[in-house]
Amino acid sequence: MTDQEEVAEVSDTNDELINAIADLRSTIDSKMDSATSAVESTLDRIDEAKSLIDRIKDNIAYILGLPATIGGAFGFLWDSGNDQAQLEYQVTQLESAVAELKSENDLLGGGGKNFSLDLAGAPAGSLIPILVGAGLILILAGLFIYQAKRKRR
């Protein structure tokens, strides 16, 4: 073999090595890109799951907080431990006064029949519980809509 043949052979081997290295680089780059996109996709899914869990926790806390909010206005009557005897006496007086007004069918006072626990005998009949129920549903729906809008901000 001559020097020129050896140089040509080494040159061909170098070209093959350079091509192999270029192919290896392109393969590594494509694998890195696909791995990066898979990791980003997984991280996005994890973020979505965390967001969903946070929304669920907020809604649970919101729903569980409603009875405390509504009952809080009346809960003070039963929560005071120091004044329990005085409070029980006042509650007993209140119950007797309500029973007296109830027997007279005059819970709102004024002498006229303006409220009745027997809804068939009330001035508006059974329309009152329907309106009260619809009002409560509208209030709860408004609270849920407000909560959803507050979470979007």
TIRO-74064 format. One line per 3 residues: number of its first residue (from 1); their letters; for each residue x, y, z of N, C-alpha, C. Coordinates in nm, 2 decimals. Each point is the difference from the previous one (the first is absolute). Layout:
residues N
NUM	A	X/Y/Z/X/Y/Z/X/Y/Z; ...
//
This chain:
residues 153
1	MTD	0.08/-0.12/0.00/-0.08/0.12/0.00/0.09/0.12/0.00; -0.05/0.10/-0.07/0.08/0.12/-0.01/-0.06/0.10/0.10; 0.08/0.11/0.01/-0.04/0.10/0.10/-0.13/0.06/-0.04
4	QEE	-0.02/0.02/-0.13/-0.13/0.06/-0.04/-0.12/-0.09/0.03; 0.02/-0.13/-0.02/-0.11/-0.09/0.03/-0.03/0.00/0.15; 0.11/0.01/0.08/-0.02/0.00/0.15/-0.07/0.13/0.04
7	VAE	0.04/0.11/-0.06/-0.06/0.13/0.04/-0.15/-0.01/-0.05; -0.03/-0.05/-0.11/-0.14/-0.01/-0.05/-0.08/-0.09/0.09; 0.06/-0.11/0.05/-0.07/-0.09/0.09/-0.02/0.07/0.13
10	VSD	0.09/0.07/0.06/-0.01/0.07/0.12/-0.11/0.11/-0.01; 0.00/0.07/-0.12/-0.09/0.10/-0.02/-0.14/-0.06/-0.01; -0.02/-0.11/-0.06/-0.13/-0.07/-0.01/-0.05/-0.04/0.14
13	TND	0.10/-0.05/0.08/-0.04/-0.04/0.14/-0.03/0.12/0.08; 0.07/0.12/-0.02/-0.04/0.12/0.07/-0.14/0.05/-0.04; -0.03/-0.01/-0.13/-0.13/0.04/-0.05/-0.11/-0.08/0.06
16	ELI	0.03/-0.13/0.01/-0.10/-0.09/0.06/-0.02/0.03/0.15; 0.11/0.02/0.07/-0.01/0.04/0.14/-0.07/0.13/0.02; 0.03/0.10/-0.08/-0.07/0.13/0.01/-0.15/-0.02/-0.03
19	NAI	-0.04/-0.08/-0.10/-0.14/-0.02/-0.03/-0.06/-0.08/0.11; 0.07/-0.10/0.06/-0.06/-0.07/0.11/-0.02/0.09/0.12; 0.10/0.09/0.03/-0.02/0.09/0.11/-0.11/0.10/-0.02
22	ADL	-0.02/0.05/-0.13/-0.11/0.09/-0.03/-0.13/-0.07/0.02; -0.01/-0.13/-0.05/-0.12/-0.08/0.02/-0.03/-0.02/0.15; 0.10/-0.03/0.07/-0.01/-0.02/0.15/-0.05/0.13/0.06
25	RST	0.05/0.12/-0.04/-0.04/0.12/0.06/-0.15/0.03/-0.03; -0.04/-0.02/-0.13/-0.14/0.02/-0.04/-0.09/-0.09/0.08; 0.04/-0.12/0.02/-0.08/-0.10/0.07/-0.01/0.05/0.15
28	IDS	0.11/0.04/0.06/0.00/0.05/0.14/-0.09/0.12/0.01; 0.01/0.09/-0.10/-0.08/0.12/0.01/-0.15/-0.03/-0.01; -0.04/-0.09/-0.09/-0.14/-0.04/-0.02/-0.05/-0.06/0.13
31	KMD	0.08/-0.09/0.06/-0.04/-0.07/0.12/-0.01/0.10/0.12; 0.09/0.10/0.00/-0.01/0.10/0.11/-0.12/0.09/-0.02; -0.03/0.03/-0.13/-0.12/0.08/-0.02/-0.13/-0.07/0.04
34	SAT	0.00/-0.13/-0.04/-0.12/-0.08/0.04/-0.01/-0.02/0.15; 0.11/-0.02/0.07/0.00/-0.01/0.15/-0.04/0.13/0.06; 0.05/0.11/-0.05/-0.03/0.13/0.05/-0.15/0.03/-0.01
37	SAV	-0.06/-0.03/-0.12/-0.14/0.02/-0.02/-0.08/-0.09/0.09; 0.04/-0.13/0.02/-0.07/-0.09/0.09/0.00/0.05/0.14; 0.12/0.05/0.05/0.01/0.06/0.13/-0.09/0.12/0.01
40	EST	0.00/0.09/-0.09/-0.09/0.12/0.00/-0.14/-0.04/0.00; -0.04/-0.10/-0.08/-0.14/-0.04/0.00/-0.04/-0.06/0.13; 0.09/-0.08/0.06/-0.03/-0.06/0.13/-0.01/0.11/0.11
43	LDR	0.09/0.10/0.00/-0.01/0.11/0.09/-0.13/0.08/-0.02; -0.04/0.02/-0.12/-0.13/0.07/-0.03/-0.11/-0.08/0.06; 0.00/-0.13/-0.01/-0.11/-0.08/0.05/0.00/0.00/0.15
46	IDE	0.12/0.00/0.06/0.01/0.01/0.15/-0.06/0.14/0.05; 0.04/0.11/-0.07/-0.05/0.13/0.03/-0.16/0.00/-0.01; -0.05/-0.06/-0.10/-0.15/0.00/-0.02/-0.06/-0.08/0.11
49	AKS	0.06/-0.12/0.04/-0.05/-0.08/0.11/0.00/0.08/0.13; 0.11/0.07/0.03/0.02/0.08/0.12/-0.11/0.11/0.00; -0.02/0.06/-0.11/-0.10/0.11/-0.01/-0.14/-0.06/0.03
52	LID	-0.03/-0.11/-0.06/-0.13/-0.07/0.02/-0.02/-0.03/0.15; 0.11/-0.05/0.06/-0.01/-0.04/0.15/-0.02/0.13/0.08; 0.07/0.11/-0.04/-0.02/0.12/0.08/-0.14/0.05/-0.02
55	RIK	-0.06/0.00/-0.12/-0.14/0.04/-0.02/-0.09/-0.09/0.08; 0.02/-0.13/0.01/-0.08/-0.09/0.08/0.01/0.04/0.14; 0.12/0.02/0.05/0.02/0.04/0.14/-0.07/0.13/0.03
58	DNI	0.01/0.10/-0.08/-0.06/0.13/0.02/-0.16/-0.02/0.00; -0.05/-0.08/-0.09/-0.15/-0.02/0.00/-0.04/-0.07/0.12; 0.07/-0.10/0.04/-0.04/-0.07/0.13/0.01/0.09/0.11
61	AYI	0.10/0.08/0.02/0.01/0.10/0.11/-0.11/0.10/-0.01; -0.04/0.04/-0.12/-0.11/0.09/-0.02/-0.13/-0.06/0.04; -0.02/-0.12/-0.04/-0.13/-0.07/0.03/-0.01/-0.03/0.15
64	LGL	0.12/-0.04/0.06/0.00/-0.03/0.14/-0.01/0.13/0.09; 0.04/0.11/-0.06/-0.01/0.12/0.07/-0.13/0.07/0.00; -0.09/-0.04/-0.09/-0.13/0.05/-0.01/-0.08/-0.02/0.13
67	PAT	-0.01/-0.12/0.05/-0.08/-0.02/0.13/0.06/0.08/0.11; 0.13/0.01/0.01/0.06/0.08/0.11/-0.03/0.15/-0.02; -0.01/0.04/-0.12/-0.03/0.14/-0.03/-0.15/0.03/0.04
70	IGG	-0.08/-0.09/-0.05/-0.15/0.02/0.02/-0.03/-0.03/0.15; 0.06/-0.10/0.06/-0.02/-0.03/0.14/0.07/0.09/0.10; 0.10/0.07/-0.05/0.08/0.09/0.08/-0.09/0.11/0.06
73	AFG	-0.10/0.04/-0.07/-0.09/0.11/0.05/-0.08/-0.05/0.13; -0.03/-0.13/0.00/-0.08/-0.05/0.11/0.09/-0.08/0.10; 0.12/-0.04/-0.04/0.08/-0.09/0.08/0.04/0.07/0.13
76	FLW	0.01/0.13/0.00/0.04/0.07/0.13/-0.09/-0.04/0.11; -0.13/-0.03/-0.03/-0.09/-0.03/0.11/0.04/-0.13/0.08; 0.06/-0.09/-0.07/0.03/-0.13/0.06/0.15/-0.01/0.04
79	DSG	0.09/0.08/-0.05/0.14/-0.01/0.03/0.05/0.07/0.12; -0.07/0.08/0.07/0.05/0.07/0.11/-0.01/-0.09/0.12; 0.11/-0.05/0.06/0.00/-0.09/0.11/-0.02/0.07/0.13
82	NDQ	0.05/0.12/0.02/-0.01/0.07/0.13/-0.14/0.04/0.03; -0.08/0.04/-0.10/-0.13/0.05/0.02/-0.11/-0.10/-0.03; 0.04/-0.13/0.01/-0.09/-0.11/-0.04/-0.14/0.01/0.07
85	AQL	0.01/0.01/0.14/-0.13/0.00/0.07/-0.09/0.12/-0.04; 0.06/0.12/-0.01/-0.07/0.11/-0.04/-0.06/-0.01/-0.14; 0.08/-0.06/-0.08/-0.04/-0.02/-0.14/-0.11/-0.10/-0.01
88	EYQ	0.00/-0.11/0.08/-0.11/-0.09/-0.01/-0.13/0.06/0.05; 0.01/0.08/0.10/-0.11/0.07/0.05/-0.06/0.09/-0.10; 0.09/0.08/-0.07/-0.05/0.09/-0.11/-0.06/-0.08/-0.11
91	VTQ	0.06/-0.12/-0.04/-0.06/-0.08/-0.10/-0.14/-0.05/0.04; -0.01/-0.04/0.12/-0.13/-0.05/0.05/-0.10/0.11/-0.01; 0.03/0.12/0.04/-0.09/0.11/-0.01/-0.04/0.03/-0.15
94	LES	0.10/-0.01/-0.08/-0.02/0.02/-0.15/-0.10/-0.11/-0.05; 0.03/-0.12/0.04/-0.09/-0.11/-0.05/-0.14/0.01/0.05; -0.02/0.05/0.12/-0.13/0.02/0.05/-0.07/0.11/-0.07
97	AVA	0.07/0.11/-0.03/-0.06/0.11/-0.07/-0.04/-0.04/-0.14; 0.09/-0.08/-0.06/-0.03/-0.04/-0.14/-0.12/-0.10/0.00; -0.01/-0.08/0.10/-0.11/-0.09/0.01/-0.13/0.07/0.02
100	ELK	0.00/0.11/0.08/-0.12/0.08/0.03/-0.04/0.07/-0.13; 0.10/0.06/-0.08/-0.04/0.06/-0.12/-0.04/-0.10/-0.11; 0.06/-0.12/0.01/-0.04/-0.11/-0.09/-0.14/-0.04/0.02
103	SEN	-0.04/-0.01/0.13/-0.14/-0.04/0.03/-0.10/0.10/-0.05; 0.04/0.13/0.00/-0.08/0.11/-0.04/0.01/0.01/-0.16; 0.09/-0.07/-0.06/0.02/0.01/-0.14/0.04/0.14/-0.04
106	DLL	0.08/0.06/0.08/0.04/0.14/-0.02/0.15/0.02/0.03; 0.09/-0.08/-0.07/0.14/0.00/0.02/0.07/0.13/-0.03; -0.06/0.07/-0.09/0.07/0.13/-0.04/-0.06/0.12/0.08
109	GGG	-0.10/-0.02/0.08/-0.06/0.10/0.08/-0.10/0.08/-0.09; -0.06/0.10/0.07/-0.09/0.09/-0.08/-0.15/-0.05/0.01; -0.02/-0.12/0.05/-0.14/-0.04/0.02/-0.06/-0.07/-0.12
112	GKN	0.06/0.02/-0.12/-0.06/-0.07/-0.12/0.07/-0.13/-0.03; -0.07/-0.08/-0.07/0.06/-0.13/-0.04/0.09/0.02/-0.12; 0.13/0.03/0.04/0.09/0.02/-0.11/0.10/-0.11/-0.02
115	FSL	0.00/-0.10/0.08/0.09/-0.11/-0.01/-0.06/-0.12/0.06; 0.02/-0.12/-0.06/-0.06/-0.12/0.06/0.10/-0.11/-0.03; 0.02/-0.09/0.10/0.08/-0.12/-0.03/-0.08/-0.10/-0.08
118	DLA	-0.13/0.01/0.00/-0.08/-0.08/-0.08/-0.02/0.08/-0.14; 0.08/-0.04/-0.09/0.01/0.08/-0.13/-0.13/0.00/-0.08; -0.09/-0.10/0.03/-0.12/0.00/-0.08/-0.09/0.11/0.05
121	GAP	0.02/0.05/0.12/-0.08/0.11/0.05/0.06/0.13/-0.01; 0.12/0.01/-0.05/0.07/0.13/-0.02/-0.06/0.08/-0.11; 0.02/0.13/0.00/-0.06/0.08/-0.11/0.04/-0.04/-0.14
124	AGS	0.13/-0.04/-0.01/0.05/-0.03/-0.14/-0.01/-0.15/-0.02; -0.05/-0.08/0.09/-0.01/-0.14/-0.01/0.14/-0.07/-0.01; 0.01/-0.09/-0.09/0.12/-0.08/-0.02/0.10/0.07/-0.09
127	LIP	-0.03/0.12/-0.04/0.09/0.08/-0.09/0.13/0.04/0.08; -0.02/0.03/0.13/0.11/0.04/0.08/0.12/-0.09/0.01; -0.02/-0.13/0.03/0.11/-0.09/0.00/0.07/-0.02/-0.14
130	ILV	-0.08/0.01/-0.11/0.06/0.00/-0.13/0.09/0.12/-0.02; -0.05/0.12/0.03/0.08/0.12/-0.02/0.12/0.00/0.09; -0.01/-0.05/0.12/0.11/-0.01/0.09/0.11/-0.09/-0.05
133	GAG	-0.05/-0.12/-0.05/0.09/-0.10/-0.06/0.07/0.05/-0.12; -0.07/0.07/-0.09/0.06/0.06/-0.12/0.10/0.11/0.04; -0.03/0.08/0.10/0.09/0.10/0.04/0.13/-0.06/0.06
136	LIL	-0.01/-0.11/0.08/0.12/-0.07/0.05/0.08/-0.06/-0.12; -0.07/-0.06/-0.09/0.07/-0.05/-0.12/0.08/0.10/-0.07; -0.07/0.12/-0.03/0.06/0.11/-0.07/0.12/0.05/0.08
139	ILA	-0.01/0.01/0.13/0.11/0.05/0.08/0.12/-0.10/-0.01; -0.03/-0.13/0.02/0.11/-0.10/-0.01/0.06/0.00/-0.14; -0.08/0.02/-0.11/0.05/0.00/-0.13/0.09/0.12/-0.02
142	GLF	-0.04/0.12/0.05/0.08/0.12/0.00/0.13/-0.02/0.07; 0.00/-0.07/0.11/0.13/-0.02/0.07/0.09/-0.09/-0.08; -0.05/-0.11/-0.06/0.08/-0.08/-0.08/0.06/0.07/-0.12
145	IYQ	-0.08/0.08/-0.07/0.04/0.08/-0.11/0.11/0.10/0.04; -0.02/0.06/0.12/0.10/0.10/0.05/0.13/-0.08/0.03; -0.01/-0.12/0.06/0.12/-0.07/0.03/0.07/-0.04/-0.13
148	AKR	-0.07/-0.04/-0.11/0.07/-0.04/-0.12/0.06/0.12/-0.07; -0.06/0.12/0.00/0.06/0.12/-0.05/0.12/0.04/0.08; -0.01/-0.01/0.13/0.12/0.04/0.09/0.12/-0.09/-0.03
151	KRR	-0.03/-0.13/-0.03/0.11/-0.09/-0.02/0.07/0.03/-0.14; -0.08/0.04/-0.10/0.06/0.03/-0.13/0.09/0.12/0.00; -0.02/0.09/0.10/0.09/0.12/0.00/0.12/-0.04/0.06
//
